[in-house]
Amino acid sequence: MENEFPSKRSKTLSIKFDDFSSITNFDNSSSLTKTKGFYNYSISSGFLKVGHGFCQLALPLTDETAEEQTFELKANQVLGAWPFVWYDSLSKKDKYYVFYLDENKKMFFFNIMSDKMMYETMAQFNEIPNAVHFSINDGSDTMFFSSSADKTVGLNGSGCQVYDQLPQFRSGCWFGPYLFLITTGSNNKLLYSDKTFDLWMETQIKQVPLPSLRGGLTKLVSVGENLYLFREYGITVLSLYSTQSEVASSNIYDSSSYIEPSSIASNGEKIIFLAKDGLFSLEGKNVSKLDIPFFDLIDFASSSFFQGICFDGKYFLACKLKFDDETSSQKNNALLIYDLNNKTIEVLRGFDIQSMMTIKTPSVKKLCATFRGENQNKIGQLCEDGTFFGAPLEKMWISPKSDLGYAKNLKKITQIVAKPQMQCEIEIFSDLDYAKLSITPSNKTIPIKVNVVGRVFQVKISSKDAKSYVPDFELTAKVFL
């Protein structure tokens, strides 16, 4: 570091951090107050507030009470969980359940709105199955599970049944009066059958002819009056015509990048999906690209573990991000929460999501997840206390590198003025110097002396405080002229 400053003349700068919601991807900016990166903070309000987290799932113990309690699952590890709504013709009411798969790939279930007994089914799998909810034959609601290594199994109020005649599938849904399924395998097919007959009688099965272009078939999504067939590199819309139950197909989107099947999720009339060249929204027959911050940090080498879901007007993507300090072997080391209306983002870190689902009943609405590693034997629900099953998530915010608008001049940051309402650490980096300040809560606005010299600066805020809240604060800097 230089022993003497160029001259005694200087200019004082006041740098006010009063809006953390502005995100930049660029360093060497004249502004030090923008957000270059963050996790486990919420910045949408303009301040740094505690972000979301996950706590143990709590549900009503009876149909008559709104009081919720936590409960234990019958599993050492939960590999997946799926909600199931079954219409009980005797009581003429919907009944709400959750199926879950344990570490031995045995299927269990429990009642969302009633007693929390864990019931074991007769179903056991060789791999984590795909799941779809169908109403078949006499209108019986049934959850079907299938994989390339397992025969298709149906579970409903009558118990467990293996459907030898039903092809192994990776995706399916109703459209009009027909059940559509995408079969498993590299040369998979799109089949459909009339649901008014016994499920998938051989004489009723038809195949939808499709061109071989745009890659294999990956997922079916029914939205409004449209049935969308996602392919590896494109999207096809399907329509029914004539009295002969014919299906017409029309390709509406060609992608230059592989469309990640597990990222596809519907939000009202829109479908959100991810590819290497961006995050996209499909509405009707129009595809538009969404400008999502930190997209360049997504590590597509781990995309087979990605999980996407929509809830409460937001798109949730469990994925792997390329953090500079990453040392763990987590499959999904982050959860991106992208508000589809406000275009704001939140980044959660500190856990590894295995799967996600939404629970929706007349009185309960929750986004839930299962996890690898810590708390792998639980189902968690999204909460707003910034913890992971009670343990505070470590929070971080960092600015871009900035020359403060004086690229060639030596500068010195002399103090911070703040009214700290949290326990946190503020680190100030420069190309020549460094300081780390431990901040404790105070009811008064206090000046904190700093002595960091350099030409380019960067500010980092971190906290392990469960109630962390960072209001606006101000840096004072001298520019030596």
N, C-alpha and C positions, 0 to 999 in steps of 0.2 A: 504494500500500500504506500502511496506517496506520503512523504513526511510533511510536506507543506502544501497548502491549498494555493491555487494559481494567483489569487488576489484576495484582499480583504473585503471587496465588494461582493454583496450577495443579494439574492431575492428570496423572499419567503413565500412558500406555497402552502395553501391549506387544501388537503385532499380529503374530501368527505365521502365516506362509504355509507350511502343512504339508499341504495337500490341494488340488491344482489341478484335481481331477476334477469339482468341483461347478460347473455352468454356470448362469448367470443371463442373462436377457434385459433386466434392468432396471438403470437407474442410480439414483442417490440412495439406495442401500441403505446400511444401517448396516455392512455387511460389505465390506471392501476386498479380501478374499482369494479371492473367487469368480472364475470365469473368465467374462469378457464376450466375448472373441474370441481366436482363436489360429490359427496355421497352421504346418505343418511341425514341430510338436512333437507328441509323444504324451502325453496327460494321463491315460490310463486307470489308471496305477499310482498316481496321486496326486501324482507328481513331474512335472517337465518333462523329458522324455527326447527324444532325437533320434527323429524319426518315420520313416515309410517314404520311399522314393524309387524311382527307376528306374535300372537299369544295363543294359548291353548284354546281349541274350539269349545265354546259354551253354547248350550242349546236348552230349550224348555224341557222340563221333566214330564209335563203332562200337556194335553190338549187345552186344558182350562186355564193354565197359568202362563204369564209372560216372563216369569222369573227364570233366568238361565243359570245353569251350573255346568262346570267342566266334568269330564268323565274319562275313564281309561279304556283304551282299546285292547282287544285280545290279540296283541302282536308285538314282536320285538322290533319289527321294521315294517313300515307301510310302504309298499311299492307303487300303489296307485289308489285313487278313490274316485267314485262316480256317483252323482245324485240320481235318484230314481223316484218318479211319481207314478203311483199306481191307483187307478180309480177302483174303489171298492163298491161293487154293485149292490151289496147288501145294505151298507150304511149310506150309500149314495154320496160318498165323500172321497176326495183325494187323500191318499195316504202318502207320506213322504219318508223316504229311506235314503241311506247311503250304503253302497257296497264298497268294500275295501279289500285289498290283496295283501296278505302277510308275507313274511320272509320266505315261507315255504311255497308261495304262490297258491295258497288256499284262499277261497273267497268267503268273506264274512259280510254281515250287514247289521244295521241298527236302525231304529225308528227315530227320525228327527224330532217329531213332536210328542213323543211319549217316552216310555221307559227306555233306559239305555242299556238293555241287555245286548250282549254281542252274540249274534246267532251265526253258527257255522253252516255253510251250505255244503252240498255234495260236490261242488265244482272245484277242481284243481287244475292248474295250467303248467305248461312247460316254459312259457315265457309270458311277459306282461301283455295281456290281450288288448285288442281294440274293442270299443264298446259303442253300441247304438241302442236307442230306445225306440221300440216299435209297438204298435197296437195290431194284433194279428187275429185272424179268423173271426171269433165272436166279439172282437173289440178288447181282448185281454191285453193290458199293458204288460210288456215284457222287455227286460233288458237282455240284449244278446251280447255275448263275449266271444271273440274269435281271434285267432292268430295263424300265422303260417305253420306253426308247430302244434296247433290244437284244433280239434273239431269244434264246431260252433255249439255253444251252450246257451240256453235260454233260462232266465230266472224270473219268476213272478210269484203271485200269490199261491200258485199250485205247486211251487217247489222248483226243482232243477230238472231240465230235460235236455238231452243231447239231440241235435238235429242233424242227422247224417245227410239228409238231402239238401241242407242249406250249405252253400259253398263257403269256404273259409274266406273272410273278407277283411279289408283294411279300412273301409268307410262305407256308410250307407245312410239312406234317409227315405221318407215318403215324399212322393211328388204326385199330385192328383190321386188317382186310385191305385197307384203302383208303388211297389217297394223296389228301390234301386240299390244295387250293391256293387262295389268295386272289389274284385277278387284279389287275393294275394298272389305273389310271384312276380317275376320280372316281366313276363308277357301277360300282364293282368288284363281283365276284361270288365266291361260294364254290362251287368245283367239286370233284368227287371221282371216282375211278376205281379199278377193281380192279387191283392190281399184278401179278396172275398173267397178265394179257394184255400184249401189246406196249404199251409206255408210252403211255397216253392215246390209244388208238384211238378214233376219233370215236364209234363205236357204244357205247362203254363210259362216256363222260363223262356225269355227272349233275350237276345244280345243286341246291344246298340252298335251298329256299324260306325266305326270311327277311323279317320285317316291315321296313319302311323306317325305323322309329323307331331312335333312338340313334346315327344317323350312319353313315358309311362303315366298311368292314371294314379292319382294320389289321394284326392279327397272330394267328397260331394257336400255341397252346402245349399240348402233350400232357403231362399229369402223372398218373401212376397210371392209374386207369380213366376219367379224364375228359379230354375235349378241350375247351379253352376258346377261344372266338372273341372277341377283343377288338375292340371298335368304338370309334369316336371318343368316344362318351359312355356306354358301357356294356359289359357282359360277358355273353356267352351261352354256356351249356354245351351241348354236342352229345352225343347218344347214338345208337347204332345199334339198330334193332329189326326184327323179322320176317325172313323169308327173301328178301324182295324188296330187300334192301339199302337200306331207307329210313332216313333220318336225322331224328331229332326234335331240336328246339331249345327251350331254355327260358332266358329272360332272368333272370339272377340278380343283376345289379347295375346300377343307373342312376347315372351320375355327373353332377353339375352342372357339372363342368369337363372340358375336353378331356384325355383320357388320352394321355400321350406314348408313342407306339409304341416308340421307341428306348430307353425306360427300362425296358421289361418284361423281367424275368429270373426264372428259376426257381431255387429253392433247396430241393432235396429235394421235399417235398410242398407247398411254398409257392411262390407267385408274387408277386413284388414289382413294384409299378408306381407311377408318379408322375403326379400331376395338380396343377393350380394350387391346389387346396384341401388337398393333403397327400400324404404318402407312405403307401402302403397295402400290406397283405398279404392275399392270397387263399389260403384253404385249404379244400378241399372246395367248398362253396357259400357260405362265409362270408367277408366282407370286413371287415377291421379296420384302423383308422388307426394308424400308427406315430408316436410322439412323437419326431421327429428334431430335434435342435438346429440352429439357423441356417437353418431352412427358409425363413424370411422373407427371407433374403438371396439366394435363388435368382432369377436373372433369366430369366424365361420368354420374354422377347423373343428370346432365342437358343436356344430349346428345340429347334429343328430340328437342332441340332448335338449335343444331349445323347447320352450313351451310358451304358447301365446294364448291369451284369453281376454275377452272384453267384459268389463263390469263397471256399472255406474258412470258410463260415458267416457271411460278410460281404457286404454289398451295396455295390458300387462305382458311384458316379455321377459321370461326367465332365460338368461343367456350367459355367455362368458364374455367379459370385457377385458381388454388388454390394459390392466393396471400396471403402472411402472414398478410398484412394489410387490407384485403378485408372487407368492411362493407356494401357495396351496395347490392341491390337485383336484379342486372342486370342478365338477362338470359344468354347473351354472353358478358362477360366483357373483352374479348381480341380478337384480330385478329392475327393469326399466318401467316406469309408470308414465305413460304419455297421455295427457288430457286431450282428447280429440276435439274438444270445443275451444279451449283456451290456448291450445298449442304449447302448453308448459310441460316440463318434464321433471321427474324425481328419480333419483338413482339410489337403490338400496343395496347394501353390501354387508356380508358377515354371515351368510348361510348359503346352502346349496339346495335349490328347489328341485324335487323329483317330478312332481305333477301339480296341476292346479285344477280347481273346479269351482263352480258357483252353486250355492244353496239358495233357492228361492221358494218361499212359502208365503201365505197371506200375512204372516207376522215375522218372518225371518228372511233376511237378505244379507248374504255374506260371501266374500271371496275367501276360498280356503286353499291350502297347499299342504303337500307332504314333502319331506326333506330327506336328503342323504346326510350321514354323519350325525351330528348332535341333534337330539330330539327326533330321530328317525322313526320312533315308535308312536308318534303323535300326528294328529291332523291339526294344523294351525289355522287361525283366522286372521285376516288383515286387521290391524289395529292402528291407533294413531299416537302411541306413546313412545315410539322410537326404540323399542326393546325387541329382543328375540327371546320369547318365553321368559320374560322378566329380567333378562340381562341387558343393560343398555348397549346399544350398538355404537361403536366408535364413529364419530362424525368428523368430516373434513371438508374444508372449502379452500380453494387456491385461486389466486388472481393470475392474469397473464404477466409475463415479464414486461416491464415498462421503463422507458427512459424519462418519463414525466414530461415529455415534450421538449426536452433539452438534451439531444443525443450526445453532444460533444462535451457537455459541462459535467464537472464533478459535483456531486450533490450529497447532502447529509440529511437523513431523517432524524429529527431531534426529539419528537414526543408523540404520544398517542393521547387523545382526550376521549374518554368514554364513560358511560354509566353502566358498567358491566352487571348483567343480571344472570350470569352463569359462571361456572368454573370452566375455563378453557385456556388454551395456550395460543399465543400469537407469535408466529415466527416471521422475521423479516430477513430476506435474502438479498444480497447484492452480488455483483461480479467481483467485489473486493472484500466484503464483510458479511457478518451474520449476527443476529440477536434472537434470543428466545425468551419470551415474557410469559410468566404464569399469572393469569388474571383470576382474581377472586371476586365474588359478588359484592356489590356495594349499592347503597341507596343514593349515593352522591356521584355527581360527575367529577371524575378525578383525572388529573394529568399524570401520565406515566412517561418518565424520561427514557429516551432512546438515543443511541449514538451509532448509527449504521451509515457508513460512507460508501459511495459507489456511483456508477453511471447508470446501471440498469438494476431495477428492484423487482421483487416479487413478495407477496404477502400470503401467508398460509394460516388458517385458523383450524384448530382441532379441539375436540372435546369428547370426554367419556361420560359427561353429565347427562343423566336421563332427562332432565328438565332444561336442557340447554336452549338458550334463546339469545341471539346476538342482535341487539338494536344497532342503530347507526352509530358510527364513531368517526373520528377525524385524525388524520396524520398531519403533522407539520414537517415540512422539509425546507432546507435551504439550498438554493442553487448558487454556486460560486461563479461569478461572472468574470 
